[in-house]
Amino acid sequence: MSKQQKNSNNKKSKSNVQISPRKTLIEQLYEKGWLEYRQSRFDSKSRLHIALKLMYNYQIIKRANLHSGYIFNNKIDNSISLASQMYSDAVNYYRQCLRAIPSEFWGIVRCICLEEKLPIISQDLSERQQAYLNYLYRIDLCRGLDRLLQLKIDNK
């Protein structure tokens, strides 16, 4: 094989590679059907949207805590900076979410949406028990996100 043929083969293989952006855990679960809960008036797409909004506001708070000196510096004319306004809006939204989601649903919502971890299920349980726990986690996640959607509707 000549060098030209090798180079053309390498170019073909490189052009076929597609890099996809990393998906969050909630987006992966959305694709698997975790956000579908038939006994609700909200659909899975709206649950995904509200979960991503919660994640976005949580990330603003988290980053602001790392860079607090930059965020809270007043401008020369003592006006509020855009960053501090975004931070205060994110904190207010997060507090509303804490009040809207009952404690029995908050654990799974926090675990999946904010920490981006699946709850740990013991391997000592039978497959049927593990499947049942997964089902309960799905239902609690959907119910918690439904409470956030209801909060969004009530605040309009």
C-alpha positions in Angstrom: 0.0 0.0 0.0 1.4 3.4 -0.9 1.7 6.3 1.5 -1.1 8.2 -0.4 -3.5 5.4 0.1 -2.7 5.2 3.8 -3.2 8.9 4.2 -6.5 8.8 2.4 -7.7 5.9 4.6 -6.6 7.9 7.7 -8.6 10.9 6.5 -11.7 8.8 5.9 -11.5 7.3 9.4 -11.0 10.6 11.1 -14.0 12.2 9.3 -16.3 9.4 10.3 -15.6 10.0 14.0 -18.3 12.2 15.6 -17.8 13.7 19.0 -21.0 14.1 20.9 -21.3 16.4 23.9 -21.5 14.7 27.3 -25.1 14.2 28.4 -26.2 14.8 31.9 -27.6 11.9 33.9 -31.1 13.3 33.7 -30.9 13.5 29.9 -29.7 9.9 29.8 -32.6 8.8 32.0 -35.0 10.8 29.8 -33.8 8.7 26.8 -34.3 5.5 28.8 -37.9 6.5 29.6 -37.4 7.3 33.3 -39.3 10.5 33.1 -42.5 9.0 31.7 -45.2 8.7 34.3 -48.6 8.1 32.9 -50.7 9.3 35.9 -49.7 12.9 35.6 -50.7 15.9 33.5 -47.1 16.7 32.7 -45.1 15.0 30.0 -41.5 13.8 30.1 -40.1 16.7 28.0 -41.4 19.3 30.5 -39.9 17.2 33.4 -36.6 17.2 31.6 -36.7 21.0 31.0 -37.5 21.7 34.7 -34.8 19.4 35.9 -32.2 21.1 33.7 -33.4 24.5 35.0 -32.9 23.2 38.6 -29.4 22.0 37.6 -28.5 25.3 36.0 -29.5 27.3 39.0 -27.7 24.9 41.3 -24.5 25.3 39.2 -24.7 29.1 39.4 -24.9 28.8 43.2 -22.0 26.3 43.3 -19.8 28.4 41.1 -20.6 31.6 43.0 -19.5 30.0 46.2 -16.1 29.3 44.6 -15.8 32.8 43.2 -17.6 34.8 45.8 -15.2 37.7 45.8 -15.8 38.4 42.2 -19.6 38.0 42.3 -20.3 40.3 45.3 -18.0 43.2 44.5 -20.1 46.3 44.0 -19.6 48.4 41.0 -18.3 52.0 41.4 -21.8 53.5 41.1 -23.1 50.9 43.7 -25.4 49.3 41.2 -25.9 45.5 41.3 -23.8 43.5 38.9 -25.4 41.0 36.5 -23.5 38.2 38.2 -24.9 39.0 41.6 -28.4 39.4 40.2 -28.1 36.0 38.6 -26.9 34.6 41.9 -29.7 36.0 43.9 -32.3 34.8 41.3 -30.7 31.3 41.5 -30.8 31.2 45.3 -34.4 32.4 45.3 -35.4 29.7 42.8 -33.5 27.0 44.7 -35.2 28.0 48.0 -38.6 27.8 46.2 -37.7 24.4 44.9 -36.8 23.2 48.4 -40.2 24.4 49.7 -42.1 22.9 46.8 -40.7 19.4 46.8 -41.7 17.3 49.8 -38.9 15.6 51.7 -39.8 12.1 50.5 -39.2 13.2 46.9 -36.3 15.6 47.5 -33.7 12.9 48.2 -34.0 11.3 44.7 -34.4 14.6 42.9 -31.2 15.9 44.7 -29.3 12.7 44.0 -30.1 12.5 40.3 -30.5 16.1 39.2 -27.9 17.9 41.4 -25.3 15.3 42.3 -25.7 13.4 39.0 -25.6 10.0 40.7 -28.0 7.1 40.6 -29.1 5.8 44.0 -27.2 2.8 45.1 -29.2 -0.4 45.2 -27.8 -3.3 47.3 -26.7 -6.3 45.2 -27.9 -8.5 48.0 -31.5 -8.0 46.9 -33.1 -10.2 44.3 -33.6 -8.9 40.8 -37.3 -8.4 41.5 -36.6 -6.2 44.5 -34.0 -4.2 42.6 -36.5 -3.7 39.7 -39.1 -2.6 42.2 -36.7 -0.1 43.9 -35.9 1.3 40.4 -39.6 1.7 39.7 -40.1 3.5 43.0 -37.1 5.8 42.3 -38.6 6.6 38.9 -42.0 7.4 40.4 -40.5 9.6 43.1 -38.4 11.5 40.6 -41.4 12.2 38.4 -43.5 13.3 41.4 -40.8 15.6 42.6 -40.4 17.2 39.2 -44.1 17.5 38.9 -44.1 19.6 42.0 -41.6 21.9 40.4 -43.7 22.1 37.3 -46.7 23.0 39.5 -44.6 25.7 41.2 -43.8 27.1 37.8 -47.5 27.2 36.8 -48.5 28.8 40.2 -45.8 31.5 39.8 -47.0 32.6 36.4 
